[in-house]
Amino acid sequence: MRRGENLAAIRYLVIEANTKHGESRPPTSEYQAWKHMMSRCNNLNDAKYSRYGRRGIEVCERWYDYQSFLEDMGRRPKGTTLGRIDNDGDYEPKNCEWQTHKVQARNTRRNRLILFQGKRRPLIEVAEMIGLKRSTLEQRLKRGWSLRRATTTPLREW
């Protein structure tokens, strides 16, 4: 168990018990996002705790206050969820944004990131940018092709 996990869990429960902002009943989508973020990072009994809190993902001090979270993030645009820009970074204003499900699906530890045009990108994104199937680009790289060759060689026409 990480040092301070019990303290964080207790602090979370105290905050939950003292919440008085008018957005918890019925819960707004922003409040639900905040509550789930707080739980998966601080509640040892949360099903997702092992992928967040135990992994060292924390919530910045300012966001322990829901109103501060709402002030920094604003209202959630339709079709988005709370996401971290750096999947290994904490929940804090400079690392969070409302993201589409497509963006979130590409920002996971499972995705292979490659450096392309000066930026780390998911392999699927690079494939789309150059007009190849993901599987084609992946196979080229598995065969030992350089990234340059894999992304610039046109498909053979039969």
N, C-alpha and C positions, 0 to 999 in steps of 0.2 A: 504494500500500500504506500502511495506517495505521501511524503511528509505534508501535513496540512490538509489532507483529504477530509478528515473528520471535521475540522474547523470549517472548511468550505461548505460541507453538507449542512452543518448546523446553521451557518450564516444564511444559506439559501432558504432553509425552512423558516427562519425568523423573518426574512424578507417577505416570503410568501404569506405568512400569517399577518403581516402588517401592511399589506398592499391596499392602498385606498386611492385609486385613480379613476375609477368608473369604467374601466375597459375590460374588466374580468367577467362581468355578468350582463348580458351574454358576452363571451370573449371576442374581441376583435381579432382579425388575422395577425395584426402586429403583436398583440399581447400573447397570442398563442405561440408565435415564432420566438418571442422573448422567453416565455416560460419553458419551452422545449429546449432552447439553447442553454438556459440556466440549469435545467435538470440534467441534460446529457453531459454537462461539464462538472457538475457538483454533486449529483445525487447518486451515491454508490449503488442504489437499487434500480436505477434507470437501465433499461435493456441496452441502450446505446452507450452507456458510461465507458465501457472498455475501449470503444473506438474514439472517445473524446477525452474525458477527464483523466482516465488512467493513462492515456497516451501523452498527457501533458498539455492538452488544449485547454486554455483558460479563458475566462471572460474578464475584460478589463474592469478595473475598479469602478469607473464611471457608470458602466452598464449594469451594475447591481441595482441601480435605480431605474425603474422602467421608463419614467418620464425622460431621463437623459438618453436612454436607448432610442426612444421615439423621436426625440429632438434631433439626434444624429442621423438616424436612418430615414426618417420621414415615413409617410404612409406607403404601404406595400402596393406597387402597381399590380394590376390583374395579371395572372399567369406567371407570377414570380414567387420565389421563396428566398429565405435568408441564406446567403452563401458566403464562404470565405474565398477571397481571391487566391491567397496562398493556402493550399489545403493543409499545410503543416503549421500555419500561423494561428494566433489566438483570435478570439472574437473581440475586435476593437474597430473603431471608426475607419482607420486607414486600410483595414484588411477585409471589410465586409461590404456587401452590396446586395440589392435585391436582384436575383439572377433567375433566368429562365431555366426550365428543367434541362434543356439541351446543354446549356453552359455548365450546370451543376454535374451532369452526367460525364462531362469531359474533365472535370476537376476532381478526380479521385486518385487514390494511391494505385489503383489497378491499371490506369492508363499509362501507356508508354509515351514519355515526353521526349521530343527531339528538338535540337537547336536548328531552327530554320529561319532564315532572313533575320538573324539577330535576336530571335525570341524563342523561348521554350514553348513548344506547342504540342498538343496531343497528336499522335500519328494520324488519326482520322481527319483532323483539321488540315494537316499538310496535304493529305491525299485529296481532299476536296479542293484545296487551293490550286493544285496542279492538274486536276481532272483525272485522277486515277482512282480505282477502287482501293479501299483500305487494304484488302487482302493482297492486292498486287504489290503495293508499296511494302507491306510487311514481308512478303515472300522475297522480294528483291534484297531487302536488308538482311534477312535471315541467311540468304545465300552468300553474304559477305560483300555485297555491292557497297560502294561508298555512298553517302547520302547524296552527293552531287550527281553521281551516275544514276542512282535510283530515282531521283526526282526530275532528271532531264532527258532520260532515254524514252523516246516515244514507244507506244505499244506497237508490236509487229502486226502487220496486216496480213492475213492468210489468203 
